[in-house]
Amino acid sequence: MASHIDDARAQVADLVKFDILSVNQAEKNEKQIREVARSFISDTLTVPTKEMYLYASQTSLGDDVYHEQSTLALEAHMAQLTGKEAALFMPSGTMSNQIALRSHLQQPPYSIVCDHRAHIYKYEAGGAAFHSGAQIIPVIPLNRHHLTLEDIQDEVVTGTNIHFAPTEIIEIENTLNGTIIPQEEVIRISDYAHSHGIKMHMDGARIWHVAAETGVPLSELCAPFDSVSLCFSKGLGAPIGSCLVGTKQLITKARWFRKLFGGGMRQTGILAGSAAYALTYNFPRLFTVHALARRLEQGLRDLGVEITSPAETCMVFFDASPIGVDYSEITERASQLPDPLQVGGSRLVVHVQTSEQAVDDFLALIRTLGEEKKAAGFVRPEGQAKVNGKPKNIYVRSVKKA
């Protein structure tokens, strides 16, 4: 009888076991690293280095629901760094944003005012409506770059008119599509919001780029806001994670919502360690990232390509139609190179693992395509790429936005 049970257990064990590593896994990983170095799709594609893994593997082994030591240390550092009372580690920027909104909002009806290109409006699956029952009021900035107080004043709902959902939160994304909103404008908006009892939230997924480019401390950039979400896997190159910062009261509520949303995690020390490594070793590399993005931008300009949004930080938006080339041609030919490049639409993202060779090869490809079009008889129409002196495609972008 015992032998029969042992055989049954062995059979169950055989069904359960699974080897996720392929025979050539190391080779595949090296290939992936090379592909990331030649991808302009997103900075979320960056991969952890061996040095990051080694550092992270030495972190504590606690359970985050029961207060994991390395994660608590990271949260304390993030609170101090941003000048806030407390912080909470999250699996993703979307969760961090949505829990921030839900923690601020108490009882409907209410509305959130944000840029019409904002991640919380376009790329979080309608989370504000689903999780918080909130109406989002998207605003198009008149300057075609960033929201101003005047833009927002026209859309904010105050008073007691029962036909409208009163505005409870103004949300700012910085950077937005790689562009920086001037800090003096942020302060103007914040002063106005707080004078009307309205909360300020920042989606600061790439706020690291603002600090790196301007030299303004994170605490100063975050000061006008009641809550800020900061991402470790965008720009900084950690494998996963974001942090929400704010008051102790807000973070206490957010921790509760994180559990409710299914975001209570277990052994997060290795994730916190990866984030800490990224803060220490990858943040200083953002200066180089911005310089490489500007070199990419200038190279495109020199080839006659229209820049629809310049490289203020890590992104360049472009329109190659002035030289007769469209995005589908670029994507197809880039994928056919001996050492392929990954591109998608109008957005080019430079990150900490982008190689200089990838930039050179992309510019060479655009040059080749332009020469082919010219040889085939293409002539650039006068004034094609601008309307009233402004780029016509400033909001054109790739389908995927992350």
HUHUUR-V216831 format. One record per backbone hydrogen bond with DSSP energy under -0.5 kcal/mol. NH is the residue of the N-H (numbers start at 1). CO is the residue of the C=O. E is the energy in kcal/mol with one decimal. If there is no record, write none. Layout:
nh=NH co=CO e=E
nh=NH co=CO e=E
This chain:
nh=5 co=1 e=-2.0
nh=6 co=2 e=-2.3
nh=7 co=3 e=-2.2
nh=8 co=4 e=-2.1
nh=9 co=5 e=-2.7
nh=10 co=6 e=-2.3
nh=11 co=7 e=-2.1
nh=12 co=8 e=-2.3
nh=13 co=9 e=-2.7
nh=14 co=10 e=-2.1
nh=15 co=11 e=-1.7
nh=16 co=12 e=-1.9
nh=17 co=13 e=-2.3
nh=20 co=18 e=-0.7
nh=25 co=22 e=-1.6
nh=28 co=24 e=-2.2
nh=29 co=25 e=-2.6
nh=30 co=26 e=-2.1
nh=31 co=27 e=-2.0
nh=32 co=28 e=-2.4
nh=33 co=29 e=-2.3
nh=34 co=30 e=-2.0
nh=35 co=31 e=-2.3
nh=36 co=32 e=-2.4
nh=37 co=33 e=-1.7
nh=38 co=34 e=-0.6
nh=38 co=35 e=-1.1
nh=39 co=36 e=-1.6
nh=40 co=342 e=-3.2
nh=45 co=42 e=-1.0
nh=46 co=43 e=-0.9
nh=53 co=49 e=-2.4
nh=54 co=50 e=-2.6
nh=55 co=51 e=-2.2
nh=56 co=52 e=-2.8
nh=57 co=53 e=-2.3
nh=58 co=55 e=-1.3
nh=59 co=56 e=-1.7
nh=64 co=62 e=-0.5
nh=64 co=266 e=-2.7
nh=65 co=265 e=-1.2
nh=66 co=63 e=-1.0
nh=67 co=64 e=-1.6
nh=72 co=68 e=-2.8
nh=73 co=69 e=-2.2
nh=74 co=70 e=-2.0
nh=75 co=71 e=-2.6
nh=76 co=72 e=-2.4
nh=77 co=73 e=-2.2
nh=78 co=74 e=-2.6
nh=79 co=75 e=-2.2
nh=80 co=76 e=-2.1
nh=81 co=77 e=-3.0
nh=82 co=78 e=-2.0
nh=83 co=79 e=-0.7
nh=83 co=80 e=-0.6
nh=84 co=79 e=-2.3
nh=85 co=246 e=-0.6
nh=86 co=246 e=-2.2
nh=88 co=244 e=-2.1
nh=90 co=242 e=-3.4
nh=96 co=92 e=-1.9
nh=97 co=93 e=-2.8
nh=98 co=94 e=-2.7
nh=99 co=95 e=-2.7
nh=100 co=96 e=-1.7
nh=101 co=97 e=-2.4
nh=102 co=98 e=-2.5
nh=103 co=99 e=-2.3
nh=104 co=100 e=-1.8
nh=105 co=101 e=-2.2
nh=111 co=166 e=-2.2
nh=112 co=135 e=-2.6
nh=113 co=169 e=-2.3
nh=114 co=137 e=-1.9
nh=116 co=139 e=-2.5
nh=118 co=115 e=-2.0
nh=121 co=118 e=-0.7
nh=122 co=118 e=-2.6
nh=123 co=119 e=-2.2
nh=127 co=124 e=-1.6
nh=130 co=126 e=-2.3
nh=131 co=127 e=-3.2
nh=132 co=127 e=-0.6
nh=132 co=128 e=-1.2
nh=133 co=129 e=-1.0
nh=134 co=128 e=-2.1
nh=135 co=110 e=-2.0
nh=137 co=112 e=-3.5
nh=138 co=136 e=-0.7
nh=139 co=114 e=-2.4
nh=141 co=139 e=-0.6
nh=144 co=141 e=-1.5
nh=152 co=148 e=-2.0
nh=153 co=149 e=-2.9
nh=154 co=150 e=-1.2
nh=155 co=152 e=-1.8
nh=156 co=152 e=-2.4
nh=158 co=156 e=-0.6
nh=162 co=160 e=-0.5
nh=164 co=161 e=-1.8
nh=166 co=164 e=-0.7
nh=167 co=157 e=-2.6
nh=168 co=111 e=-2.5
nh=169 co=111 e=-1.3
nh=170 co=199 e=-2.5
nh=171 co=113 e=-3.0
nh=172 co=201 e=-2.3
nh=174 co=172 e=-0.5
nh=174 co=203 e=-1.7
nh=175 co=179 e=-0.7
nh=176 co=179 e=-2.0
nh=179 co=176 e=-1.9
nh=185 co=182 e=-0.7
nh=186 co=182 e=-1.8
nh=187 co=183 e=-2.3
nh=188 co=184 e=-1.8
nh=189 co=185 e=-2.4
nh=190 co=186 e=-2.6
nh=191 co=187 e=-2.9
nh=192 co=188 e=-2.0
nh=193 co=189 e=-2.8
nh=194 co=190 e=-2.9
nh=195 co=191 e=-1.6
nh=196 co=192 e=-0.8
nh=196 co=193 e=-1.2
nh=197 co=194 e=-1.3
nh=198 co=193 e=-2.9
nh=199 co=168 e=-2.7
nh=201 co=170 e=-2.2
nh=202 co=227 e=-2.1
nh=203 co=172 e=-2.3
nh=204 co=202 e=-1.3
nh=204 co=229 e=-1.9
nh=207 co=204 e=-1.9
nh=209 co=206 e=-1.3
nh=210 co=206 e=-0.7
nh=211 co=207 e=-2.1
nh=212 co=208 e=-2.5
nh=213 co=209 e=-2.4
nh=214 co=210 e=-2.7
nh=215 co=211 e=-2.0
nh=219 co=81 e=-0.5
nh=220 co=217 e=-0.5
nh=221 co=217 e=-2.1
nh=222 co=218 e=-2.2
nh=223 co=219 e=-0.9
nh=225 co=222 e=-2.0
nh=226 co=200 e=-2.4
nh=227 co=200 e=-1.3
nh=228 co=245 e=-1.8
nh=229 co=202 e=-2.4
nh=230 co=243 e=-2.7
nh=231 co=204 e=-0.6
nh=231 co=205 e=-0.5
nh=232 co=241 e=-2.7
nh=233 co=241 e=-0.8
nh=235 co=233 e=-0.6
nh=236 co=234 e=-1.5
nh=238 co=232 e=-2.4
nh=241 co=91 e=-1.2
nh=242 co=90 e=-2.1
nh=243 co=230 e=-2.9
nh=244 co=88 e=-2.5
nh=245 co=228 e=-2.5
nh=246 co=86 e=-2.0
nh=247 co=226 e=-0.5
nh=251 co=247 e=-2.5
nh=252 co=248 e=-2.3
nh=253 co=249 e=-1.9
nh=254 co=250 e=-2.7
nh=255 co=251 e=-2.5
nh=256 co=252 e=-1.3
nh=257 co=253 e=-2.3
nh=258 co=254 e=-2.8
nh=259 co=255 e=-1.7
nh=260 co=256 e=-2.2
nh=261 co=257 e=-2.9
nh=262 co=259 e=-1.2
nh=263 co=258 e=-3.4
nh=265 co=263 e=-0.5
nh=268 co=266 e=-2.0
nh=271 co=268 e=-0.6
nh=272 co=268 e=-2.8
nh=273 co=269 e=-2.7
nh=274 co=270 e=-1.6
nh=275 co=271 e=-2.1
nh=276 co=272 e=-2.6
nh=277 co=273 e=-2.4
nh=278 co=274 e=-2.2
nh=279 co=275 e=-2.5
nh=280 co=276 e=-2.0
nh=281 co=277 e=-3.0
nh=282 co=277 e=-0.6
nh=282 co=278 e=-1.6
nh=283 co=278 e=-1.7
nh=285 co=282 e=-1.1
nh=286 co=283 e=-1.9
nh=287 co=284 e=-0.7
nh=289 co=285 e=-1.8
nh=290 co=286 e=-2.4
nh=291 co=287 e=-1.8
nh=292 co=288 e=-2.3
nh=293 co=289 e=-2.3
nh=294 co=290 e=-2.2
nh=295 co=291 e=-1.8
nh=296 co=292 e=-2.1
nh=297 co=293 e=-2.4
nh=298 co=294 e=-2.7
nh=299 co=295 e=-2.2
nh=300 co=296 e=-2.0
nh=301 co=297 e=-2.4
nh=302 co=298 e=-2.6
nh=303 co=299 e=-0.9
nh=303 co=300 e=-0.5
nh=304 co=301 e=-2.0
nh=305 co=300 e=-2.4
nh=306 co=319 e=-2.1
nh=308 co=306 e=-0.7
nh=308 co=317 e=-1.6
nh=309 co=317 e=-1.6
nh=312 co=310 e=-1.8
nh=316 co=348 e=-2.2
nh=317 co=309 e=-2.4
nh=318 co=346 e=-1.8
nh=319 co=306 e=-2.8
nh=322 co=319 e=-0.5
nh=323 co=320 e=-1.7
nh=324 co=321 e=-2.1
nh=325 co=320 e=-1.9
nh=330 co=326 e=-1.7
nh=331 co=327 e=-2.8
nh=332 co=328 e=-2.3
nh=333 co=329 e=-2.7
nh=334 co=330 e=-2.5
nh=335 co=331 e=-1.7
nh=336 co=332 e=-0.8
nh=336 co=333 e=-0.5
nh=337 co=334 e=-0.9
nh=340 co=338 e=-0.5
nh=341 co=334 e=-2.1
nh=342 co=38 e=-2.3
nh=343 co=341 e=-0.6
nh=344 co=347 e=-0.6
nh=347 co=344 e=-0.7
nh=348 co=316 e=-2.6
nh=349 co=40 e=-1.9
nh=350 co=314 e=-3.0
nh=350 co=348 e=-0.5
nh=354 co=351 e=-1.8
nh=355 co=37 e=-2.4
nh=359 co=355 e=-1.3
nh=360 co=356 e=-2.4
nh=361 co=357 e=-2.8
nh=362 co=358 e=-2.2
nh=363 co=359 e=-2.3
nh=364 co=360 e=-2.2
nh=365 co=361 e=-2.1
nh=366 co=362 e=-2.3
nh=367 co=363 e=-2.4
nh=368 co=364 e=-2.4
nh=369 co=365 e=-2.7
nh=370 co=366 e=-2.5
nh=371 co=367 e=-2.3
nh=372 co=368 e=-2.3
nh=373 co=369 e=-2.2
nh=374 co=370 e=-2.3
nh=375 co=371 e=-2.5
nh=376 co=372 e=-1.4
nh=377 co=374 e=-1.6
nh=378 co=373 e=-2.7
nh=384 co=381 e=-1.5
nh=386 co=383 e=-0.8
nh=387 co=390 e=-2.9
nh=390 co=387 e=-1.9
nh=392 co=385 e=-1.5
nh=394 co=391 e=-0.7
nh=396 co=393 e=-1.9
